[in-house]
Amino acid sequence: MDLGIRGRTAIVCASSKGIGRGCAQALAEAGCDLVLNGRRAEILAATASYIRSRYGVKVAEVAGDISDPAVQRDMIAAAGTVDILVNNNGGPPPRPFAELDREKILAGVTQNMVTAVELVQAVLPGMTERRFGRIVNITSLSVYVPIPGLDLSSGARAGLTSLLAGVARTVADKNVTINNLLPGKIDTDRLKTTSGGDESDDERKARLSATVPARRLGTIEEFGQICAVFCSVHAGYLTGQNIPIDGGTDISAF
């Protein structure tokens, strides 16, 4: 299916690897030019080079922490016109609730809520003026299904979800959509650091897969393709939604 976004420009945050990279690759396959971001310049450069050679699109690289306002400004400047924004960022490390102090809480909220809000504020006026925009926030299944030890990450992402729920309804008539994708157990480095256990990679995957109705971990490639559909011209009537990408882990009829 032609997604109708060839020639559009997309910013994909935290996209040098993992879920962000999966989204970037899918958007490049759909013909989008990209602005990519990652903390480690060498990994980011390798990802950008691969995408350029594989898909023949323009790829700009902005290394650094996406929570840094200067990095945000550089990404927006590199894009010029921002048609698509994929908000993505790593979460705080697992930590017992009793160990959270004010400094850690503020850092986590900045990382997983404030940063995304700032970027939405920056790109929304141009999107509404041009009457096209797609914003996808990658949050977490933990917004629905709490995970002990990831309380800060869950709380910050839930705050982002609620804050933008109302905003989404104010721009829907301008052909600008805001939706959230909630990854469950996707095979990434982040999952390795949060799943615990002293085991081999194969043992870890088998253990985690056994808890998923699909009986496997998700891949960054399939997650990226779902993201690309939400960024397409065909998704203009879908906004303000939270979509678990979890292989059926969130057990709910509604």
KEMARNU-851920 format. One record per residue (C-alpha): residue number from 0; x, y, z. Coordinates in pm, 1 decimal, m for minus. Example, Ala and Ser with C-alpha at 12.3 -4.5 7.8 and 13.67 -1.06 7.14 Angstrom:
<pts>
(pt 0, (1230.0, m450.0, 780.0));
(pt 1, (1367.0, m106.0, 714.0));
</pts>
This chain:
<pts>
(pt 0, (0.0, 0.0, 0.0));
(pt 1, (124.9, 347.2, m88.7));
(pt 2, (122.2, 544.4, 235.2));
(pt 3, (106.9, 875.4, 48.7));
(pt 4, (395.0, 1035.9, 239.5));
(pt 5, (675.1, 1013.2, m15.5));
(pt 6, (876.2, 1334.5, m7.0));
(pt 7, (755.7, 1428.4, 341.7));
(pt 8, (1009.5, 1506.7, 614.4));
(pt 9, (1007.3, 1316.5, 942.7));
(pt 10, (1189.6, 1372.9, 1269.0));
(pt 11, (1243.4, 1045.3, 1455.1));
(pt 12, (1383.9, 1086.3, 1804.6));
(pt 13, (1621.8, 833.2, 1960.8));
(pt 14, (1643.1, 653.7, 1627.7));
(pt 15, (1997.9, 522.2, 1605.0));
(pt 16, (1881.3, 180.2, 1727.5));
(pt 17, (1587.5, m7.5, 1874.0));
(pt 18, (1226.3, 91.1, 1817.6));
(pt 19, (1324.2, 435.3, 1692.3));
(pt 20, (1539.3, 283.2, 1422.3));
(pt 21, (1255.2, 52.4, 1321.0));
(pt 22, (1027.6, 353.5, 1275.9));
(pt 23, (1292.4, 543.6, 1079.7));
(pt 24, (1347.5, 252.5, 842.1));
(pt 25, (974.8, 210.8, 776.5));
(pt 26, (929.7, 581.7, 706.7));
(pt 27, (1230.7, 577.1, 474.8));
(pt 28, (1080.2, 280.3, 290.9));
(pt 29, (765.8, 492.2, 246.4));
(pt 30, (980.3, 763.4, 86.5));
(pt 31, (1024.5, 1010.5, 372.9));
(pt 32, (1337.1, 1217.0, 421.6));
(pt 33, (1458.9, 1188.2, 779.8));
(pt 34, (1621.9, 1367.8, 1066.3));
(pt 35, (1765.0, 1105.9, 1300.7));
(pt 36, (1892.7, 1139.9, 1654.4));
(pt 37, (2093.7, 939.2, 1903.4));
(pt 38, (2332.8, 994.1, 2190.7));
(pt 39, (2623.7, 802.5, 2035.8));
(pt 40, (2740.8, 969.3, 1716.3));
(pt 41, (2912.5, 659.8, 1574.5));
(pt 42, (2601.6, 439.9, 1604.3));
(pt 43, (2385.6, 719.7, 1465.6));
(pt 44, (2616.8, 765.5, 1166.6));
(pt 45, (2608.8, 393.9, 1087.1));
(pt 46, (2228.8, 386.8, 1099.4));
(pt 47, (2200.6, 696.2, 880.8));
(pt 48, (2443.9, 552.4, 626.3));
(pt 49, (2249.6, 225.9, 608.2));
(pt 50, (1916.5, 399.9, 555.8));
(pt 51, (2056.7, 632.0, 286.2));
(pt 52, (2206.1, 346.2, 88.1));
(pt 53, (1907.6, 113.2, 134.7));
(pt 54, (1621.3, 354.5, 64.4));
(pt 55, (1776.4, 645.5, m125.8));
(pt 56, (1627.3, 917.9, 94.8));
(pt 57, (1789.8, 1222.1, 254.8));
(pt 58, (1901.6, 1160.5, 611.4));
(pt 59, (2030.7, 1427.0, 849.3));
(pt 60, (2197.3, 1332.3, 1177.0));
(pt 61, (2179.9, 1524.1, 1504.2));
(pt 62, (2373.3, 1357.2, 1783.7));
(pt 63, (2293.4, 1427.0, 2147.0));
(pt 64, (2030.7, 1395.9, 2417.5));
(pt 65, (1689.6, 1481.6, 2272.2));
(pt 66, (1593.8, 1630.5, 2609.9));
(pt 67, (1853.8, 1903.9, 2551.7));
(pt 68, (1673.2, 2208.5, 2405.1));
(pt 69, (1973.9, 2282.1, 2184.3));
(pt 70, (1951.6, 1934.6, 2028.4));
(pt 71, (1579.5, 1985.1, 1972.7));
(pt 72, (1645.6, 2315.4, 1793.3));
(pt 73, (1913.7, 2154.5, 1577.9));
(pt 74, (1677.5, 1875.0, 1473.1));
(pt 75, (1400.4, 2114.2, 1377.3));
(pt 76, (1646.2, 2331.5, 1186.5));
(pt 77, (1782.8, 2028.0, 1003.1));
(pt 78, (1432.1, 1924.6, 900.9));
(pt 79, (1317.4, 2264.9, 779.2));
(pt 80, (956.7, 2164.6, 726.8));
(pt 81, (842.7, 1900.6, 975.0));
(pt 82, (555.8, 1688.4, 843.8));
(pt 83, (595.8, 1393.2, 1079.9));
(pt 84, (724.4, 1376.7, 1437.1));
(pt 85, (794.2, 1048.4, 1612.1));
(pt 86, (859.7, 1115.6, 1978.9));
(pt 87, (1074.3, 847.5, 2133.4));
(pt 88, (1314.9, 842.4, 2426.3));
(pt 89, (1464.7, 589.3, 2660.8));
(pt 90, (1310.5, 562.4, 3003.5));
(pt 91, (1473.2, 587.1, 3346.4));
(pt 92, (1643.3, 268.9, 3466.5));
(pt 93, (1446.6, 29.4, 3687.5));
(pt 94, (1452.1, 161.5, 4042.7));
(pt 95, (1260.9, 81.4, 4365.3));
(pt 96, (999.8, 342.2, 4450.2));
(pt 97, (1172.0, 416.0, 4782.6));
(pt 98, (1486.8, 525.6, 4596.2));
(pt 99, (1313.4, 797.0, 4395.7));
(pt 100, (1403.9, 1147.6, 4506.8));
(pt 101, (1310.3, 1487.3, 4366.6));
(pt 102, (1610.1, 1503.1, 4133.5));
(pt 103, (1542.1, 1159.7, 3982.9));
(pt 104, (1168.9, 1229.1, 3947.0));
(pt 105, (1222.4, 1560.9, 3769.3));
(pt 106, (1479.9, 1404.4, 3537.4));
(pt 107, (1241.6, 1120.5, 3447.9));
(pt 108, (948.2, 1352.4, 3384.7));
(pt 109, (1167.2, 1572.0, 3165.8));
(pt 110, (1290.7, 1269.3, 2974.0));
(pt 111, (956.1, 1102.0, 2907.7));
(pt 112, (704.1, 1386.7, 2918.8));
(pt 113, (843.0, 1738.5, 2895.5));
(pt 114, (1071.7, 1664.5, 2600.5));
(pt 115, (788.4, 1531.7, 2385.5));
(pt 116, (562.2, 1822.6, 2480.1));
(pt 117, (832.7, 2072.8, 2382.2));
(pt 118, (876.4, 1911.6, 2041.7));
(pt 119, (502.0, 1900.5, 1979.2));
(pt 120, (479.1, 2268.9, 2066.7));
(pt 121, (760.0, 2345.0, 1821.9));
(pt 122, (615.0, 2163.1, 1520.3));
(pt 123, (240.1, 2201.9, 1569.7));
(pt 124, (198.6, 2557.6, 1434.0));
(pt 125, (361.2, 2469.8, 1100.7));
(pt 126, (163.3, 2147.8, 1070.0));
(pt 127, (m169.1, 2320.8, 1128.5));
(pt 128, (m82.3, 2600.3, 886.3));
(pt 129, (4.6, 2350.9, 610.4));
(pt 130, (m292.7, 2132.5, 706.7));
(pt 131, (m91.9, 1815.1, 734.9));
(pt 132, (83.9, 1664.4, 1032.2));
(pt 133, (134.9, 1327.9, 1194.2));
(pt 134, (263.9, 1300.1, 1550.1));
(pt 135, (327.2, 957.8, 1702.0));
(pt 136, (441.2, 928.4, 2061.8));
(pt 137, (606.1, 602.5, 2157.4));
(pt 138, (510.5, 550.2, 2519.4));
(pt 139, (484.4, 207.8, 2685.5));
(pt 140, (240.5, m68.6, 2767.8));
(pt 141, (320.0, 18.2, 3129.8));
(pt 142, (84.8, 315.7, 3090.2));
(pt 143, (m192.2, 50.1, 3101.3));
(pt 144, (m18.1, m235.3, 3280.8));
(pt 145, (203.6, m109.7, 3566.1));
(pt 146, (547.7, m265.4, 3598.5));
(pt 147, (704.2, m247.5, 3946.7));
(pt 148, (1034.6, m64.7, 3933.5));
(pt 149, (937.0, 135.1, 3624.8));
(pt 150, (696.3, 359.1, 3817.0));
(pt 151, (866.6, 681.3, 3713.0));
(pt 152, (872.4, 590.6, 3345.3));
(pt 153, (508.0, 481.1, 3358.6));
(pt 154, (395.1, 793.9, 3540.3));
(pt 155, (573.9, 1034.1, 3306.1));
(pt 156, (441.1, 860.9, 2995.5));
(pt 157, (89.3, 852.2, 3137.7));
(pt 158, (118.7, 1225.7, 3200.7));
(pt 159, (217.9, 1282.5, 2838.6));
(pt 160, (m76.8, 1070.8, 2725.0));
(pt 161, (m328.3, 1272.4, 2924.5));
(pt 162, (m179.1, 1609.7, 2836.2));
(pt 163, (m188.8, 1547.7, 2461.4));
(pt 164, (m530.5, 1378.2, 2461.1));
(pt 165, (m702.7, 1714.4, 2466.6));
(pt 166, (m452.5, 1876.6, 2230.4));
(pt 167, (m522.1, 1607.9, 1968.8));
(pt 168, (m886.0, 1713.3, 1950.5));
(pt 169, (m799.2, 2079.7, 1891.2));
(pt 170, (m600.0, 2013.8, 1573.6));
(pt 171, (m789.2, 1723.5, 1417.6));
(pt 172, (m979.0, 1959.5, 1186.5));
(pt 173, (m643.8, 2079.0, 1045.6));
(pt 174, (m553.2, 1724.6, 929.6));
(pt 175, (m304.3, 1691.7, 1214.0));
(pt 176, (m320.9, 1375.0, 1422.0));
(pt 177, (m160.8, 1281.6, 1752.3));
(pt 178, (m155.1, 916.0, 1853.1));
(pt 179, (39.1, 697.7, 2094.0));
(pt 180, (192.0, 355.8, 2034.1));
(pt 181, (245.8, 145.1, 2344.9));
(pt 182, (518.6, m115.6, 2295.3));
(pt 183, (506.5, m431.8, 2498.8));
(pt 184, (791.0, m682.0, 2486.0));
(pt 185, (987.0, m573.6, 2179.7));
(pt 186, (1329.2, m732.8, 2124.4));
(pt 187, (1553.6, m435.9, 2204.7));
(pt 188, (1848.5, m351.3, 2427.0));
(pt 189, (1607.4, m171.9, 2660.2));
(pt 190, (1418.6, m496.0, 2721.1));
(pt 191, (1743.8, m665.4, 2818.2));
(pt 192, (1813.9, m405.2, 3084.7));
(pt 193, (1464.7, m414.1, 3236.3));
(pt 194, (1384.0, m785.0, 3225.2));
(pt 195, (1640.2, m896.0, 3483.5));
(pt 196, (1765.5, m1252.2, 3519.3));
(pt 197, (2111.3, m1406.3, 3485.4));
(pt 198, (2063.0, m1603.2, 3166.4));
(pt 199, (2163.5, m1631.1, 2802.7));
(pt 200, (1992.9, m1423.9, 2535.8));
(pt 201, (1804.1, m1727.7, 2406.7));
(pt 202, (1688.2, m1820.3, 2757.0));
(pt 203, (1572.7, m1464.9, 2821.2));
(pt 204, (1374.4, m1454.1, 2496.3));
(pt 205, (1211.9, m1789.1, 2571.6));
(pt 206, (1116.4, m1682.5, 2923.0));
(pt 207, (969.0, m1351.3, 2812.0));
(pt 208, (795.5, m1499.8, 2507.9));
(pt 209, (612.6, m1745.8, 2730.4));
(pt 210, (427.4, m1452.8, 2893.0));
(pt 211, (302.8, m1314.8, 2558.5));
(pt 212, (m7.2, m1464.0, 2387.6));
(pt 213, (174.9, m1440.4, 2053.8));
(pt 214, (450.1, m1655.5, 2213.0));
(pt 215, (729.6, m1439.5, 2077.1));
(pt 216, (888.4, m1099.2, 2118.2));
(pt 217, (797.8, m819.2, 1880.9));
(pt 218, (1052.3, m689.3, 1631.3));
(pt 219, (1155.1, m331.3, 1567.8));
(pt 220, (1073.1, m379.6, 1199.7));
(pt 221, (707.2, m469.1, 1254.7));
(pt 222, (669.2, m195.3, 1512.5));
(pt 223, (811.0, 51.4, 1260.7));
(pt 224, (565.0, m52.2, 991.7));
(pt 225, (273.3, 10.0, 1227.3));
(pt 226, (416.1, 351.8, 1309.4));
(pt 227, (445.5, 433.9, 939.0));
(pt 228, (77.8, 353.3, 883.2));
(pt 229, (m16.4, 596.5, 1160.3));
(pt 230, (193.3, 859.1, 980.7));
(pt 231, (24.1, 795.3, 646.6));
(pt 232, (m237.9, 995.7, 460.2));
(pt 233, (m480.2, 711.9, 532.9));
(pt 234, (m475.1, 778.7, 909.3));
(pt 235, (m627.4, 1125.1, 907.1));
(pt 236, (m945.3, 1013.0, 1084.5));
(pt 237, (m758.7, 837.9, 1366.2));
(pt 238, (m640.6, 1061.8, 1647.7));
(pt 239, (m602.0, 1071.6, 2024.1));
(pt 240, (m567.4, 693.1, 2046.1));
(pt 241, (m344.9, 459.8, 2247.7));
(pt 242, (m256.1, 143.9, 2058.9));
(pt 243, (m77.8, m141.5, 2240.5));
(pt 244, (176.9, m320.0, 2021.4));
(pt 245, (219.6, m612.2, 2255.7));
(pt 246, (126.5, m945.4, 2100.2));
(pt 247, (m191.9, m956.2, 2308.7));
(pt 248, (m32.4, m900.7, 2649.7));
(pt 249, (m283.2, m637.1, 2759.2));
(pt 250, (m585.2, m858.3, 2823.5));
(pt 251, (m889.8, m640.3, 2774.4));
(pt 252, (m1200.0, m664.3, 2557.2));
(pt 253, (m1220.4, m285.7, 2519.9));
</pts>
